[in-house]
Amino acid sequence: MDADSDFQSVHWDSTPAVEEDAQLGFTPADSRPATATSPGFRTDYETTADDSDPTVPKWDGYLAVQVTDPVKELEGTKDMYISYAVKSQTNLPFFPQQSMNVRRRFQDFVFLWQHLSQDFAACVVPPIPSKHRAEYVTGDRFSPVFVEKRRLDLQRFVQRVANNPTLCRSTLLRSFLDSSEWSVSMHQQTAHPPDPEGKTSFFDTVTDTLVNSFSRIRKADERFIEMKEGIDRFEEGMGSVDRLWSRARARENDLSGDYHDLAVAVQGLGFLESGITEQLNHFANTLLEYSSLIKHNVNRTQDPFLSHLHSLQSYTAVSRGLLKLRDQKQLDFEDTAEYLSNAQQERDRLAAIRDGHPGQRAGGISGVGGYLRERVDALRGLDDDRARVERMRKLDVKIKDLQAEVKKVQDVSEAFNDETLREQAIFQASKQSEMKEMLGKVADGNIEMYQQAIEEWDAIIPMLQRIRVDV
């Protein structure tokens, strides 16, 4: 089939098996030259004869992106904003250079996300941090804590895009990472939207969603049922981890406060016990240091873990949304096929009546409509045989059109199935890589904290051992 005629923003090429990259979590396969296509709305991915399975993603290189160095621009004016350095390293052949460094503001990231979501409807486009936050109301959106959290969220967003072998070939992303005239590229993208003839309105999209919400897929695909169940289990697990981790974080903060209060009490005891004042003061200082270590570990390890966990939950919700969109494509095909079947049954029934045989009326709305139409024709005194011939002629035209439509919708549904399978494989690889990163950082942070705590307690033990108690 000609898949590009159905989804101009989606890459349908067949690809060989997936490997992991040492730098991004995916191993680059052999690079191949890419062929540029129309202005940035399709992936410029070359199709070759050895491609085999369209449901298997292919990484043929790496693209590593870092968002660093937030800087206040136009400081002191009402137009002040934060810009970020976006540094990229790649060996993909369709990028103009291997090392790129540009500065972008938050609105640029939002623009990239909006147009990738529009242009690549069959991809799991990662979410971007929301702009509607309390910090914008309270005026703290330029605070170091908020800026750092946003930087990490933007880092995750753009790296997820870079890890997707379809999205990373978008010419819009290429311009975002490399262009010194990004504002010009933004205007060009806005002036030349993808597939203007095939673009559906918001009302049409909502209508299709509402209609399909009351429909059930007749021939469910076990592969996608298994995917939905896997996402359900993963979301349930993440929800449990979120609740437990938040509770543990609160207890860690309480523990830090308790050690601080104990240090203050020990210092007060030192003033009463003149013989061991020095030792008690050192012991109090160690307690204060340990309290600070716990607090620092919460801020540096546990808070980033929770933030990353919430981001991964949003990313998973996008993956679930793609599965729902696939279900809508499947429902479109099944409904169109049923409509064709009803028309064919009605045509056969009319032909049987003309031949002198009783015909069985088609079921559903079409059957009821045919019966009402016959009653109205009878009341109007129309010739039954002539009316049947005319209806058969109209049904023949309708059946021909429906057969072509069913073939088209089926091709779209099957192609969307393949792309969904591939996108889910990409999401699973990204999820596993991020989970490994998240848990690794938690382990490293806790190990560092406890190593420093051991050093602090080891230093105070000899001093405490010098205390002599007279019996």
Buried (B, 14 or more C-beta within 10 A) or exposed (E): EEBBEBBBBBBBBBBBEBEBBEEBBBEBBEEEEBEEBEEBBBBBBEEEEEBEBBBBBBBBBBBBBBBEEBEEEEEEEEEEBBBBBBBBBBBBEBBEEEEBEBBBBBEBBBBBBEBBBBBBBBBBBBBBBEEEBEBEEEEBBBEEEBBEBBBBBBBBBBBBBBBBBBBBBBBBBBBBBBBEEBEEBBEBBEEEEBBEEEEEEEEEEEEBEEEBEEBEBEEEBEEBEEBBEEBEEBBEEBEEBBEEBEEEBEEBBEBBEEBBEBBEEBBEBBEEEEEBBEBBBBBBBBBBBBBBBBBBBBEEBBBBBBBBBBBBBBBBEBBBEBBEBBBBBBBBBBBBBBBBBBBBBBBBBBBEBBEEEEBEBBEEEBBEEBEEEBEEBEEEEEEEEEBBEEBBEEBEEBBEEBBEBBEBBBBBBBBBBBBBBBBBBBBBBBBEBBBEEBEEBBEEBEEBBEEBBEEBEEEBEEBBEEEEEEE
